[in-house]
Amino acid sequence: GINYGNAGFQDKGISLMVRDVRDNLIGIILVVLYCVVMHRLFHYVCPFRLLTGIPCPGCGLSRAGLALLTLHFDRVVFYNPVIVPIALYALYWAVCRYVLGRNVRHQTAFIIVLAVLLFAVYFYRIATLFPNHRPMEYMPGNLFSPIYRLIGEHLRAY
């Protein structure tokens, strides 16, 4: 593991954080660049929604995260309540890695539980809110909409 002991854990934790950012800098820059370009061009970042017009399982997580950071808990629940366990796990992970200096135990199990929870909430929201209620509304003009029209016309012909 990473164990720092008691002395100098802050310096080691900060240097590890800097190293993690440096090691992943290209990926971080590409993600930020993608988000900026997609938002400027399409006003949406999610490729799933741009293609299909249907919200993805992670729909609303960014907005929910901002709401959580600004303590607007009603908006957290509205946009995507799964951000709460995700944020708690991220905090646990960061404390383990950068403060305690140890590897995160059961990381795969945590991620599987979060994924199952994300999909359970997604299917509930699709069943109860889609297609006419924010934030789970259908996005017309998506890239698949011409295909949807052709399929609809074909089905109506029969």
N, C-alpha and C positions, 0 to 999 in steps of 0.2 A: 503494500500500500504506500500511501503518501505520507504517513504519520510524521508530524512536525515536532512532537513533544510539546512542552509548554513554552519554551523560550523561542522567541522570534517568529511565532506563528503568523503574526500580522504581516511581517515583511515577506515571508515565504508564501503566504496566501496571496498577497498582492502580486508578487513576482510570477506566481503560477497563473493568476488571472491575466496578467499582461502577456505571458507566453501563450495562453489559450487563444487570446484575441489575435496575437501575431500569427499563430499557426493557422488560424481560420480566417484571416483578413480578406483573402480573395473571395471566399464564399460569402462573407458578410457584405462586402462591397457589391457583389453580384446580386444578392437578395435586395439590398437597399435600392440599387439601380433599377432592378426589375419592378419593384413596387412603385417607384417614382414614375417610371415610363408608363407602366400600365395604368396607373391612376390618372396621369395627364392625358393619355390617349383615350381611355375607355371609361374613366371614373370608377372602375372596379379593378381590384388586384387579382381576384380569384380566377384562375384559368378555367376551372370547372363551370363557374357561373357564366363566364364569357362565352364558352362553347355551347352549353346546354340551356342556359337561362334559369337553371334550377340551383338554389343555394346548396353549397357543399356542407359536409358535416362540421367543418370549422367555421361556418358562416357566423359572423358577429364576434369572433374571439378577439380580434384586434380592438374593436370598439368596446367590448366588455372589459378588456384589459385596461384601456384608458379610463373607463368608468370606475373600475376597481381602484386604480391609482389615485383618482380624484374623489374617492369615497361616495360615489353615486350608486348605491347598492340597488336601487330600483332599476337603473339602467343596466347593471350587471346581469340581473335576472332577465331583463327584456332582451338584451343582445345575445348572450349565451352564458348561462350560469356555470357551465363546465370550466370556465376560466378560474373559478375559485379553487377546485382541487388541483388544477394545472399550476396555478400560482403557488399553492402550498407545496406541491412537489418541487417546483423550481427553487423555492426558498430552502427546502430541506436539502436538495442537491447542492446548492451553492454553499450552505453552511457546512455540509460534510466535506466538500472539496476544498473550499478556500479558508474556512475557519478551523475546522477540526483536523484537516489534513488527512482525510481517509477517503477511500473509495465508497461510493454509494452502494449499499447492500440492496439486493432484490430489485435492481433497476429495471430489468425486463418485466418483472411482475407488476411493478408500478405502472409502467408504460402500457402494458396490456389492459390493466384495470381502467386507466384513463381513456384508452381507445374504445373499450366496451361502453364506458359511460358516455363518451362523446357520441357514439353511434346510437345509443339508446335515447339520449336527449334529442338527437337529430331526427330519428324516426317519429318520436312523439310530436316534435314541432312540425314536421312535414304533415303528419296526420291531422293536426289540430289547427295549423296556421296557414299552410300552403294552399293556394297560390296568391291569396289576396291580403295577407296581413304581414306588416313589417315585423321583423326583418326577413321573413321567409317568403317574400313575394317573388313572383315569376318576373324575369327580366326579358321583355320583348326585344326583338332586334338582335338576339344572340346569333352566333354563327351557325347554329343548327336550325334556326327558325325556318329557313327555306325547305329544309328536309322535312321538318314537322308538317309544313303546309302540304308538301307533296304526299306524304303518308296520309294526312287527313283527307285530301282530295281522292286519293286512291281508295281509301276505306269507304268514303261516301258513295263512290261509284258502284260499289257492290252492295 
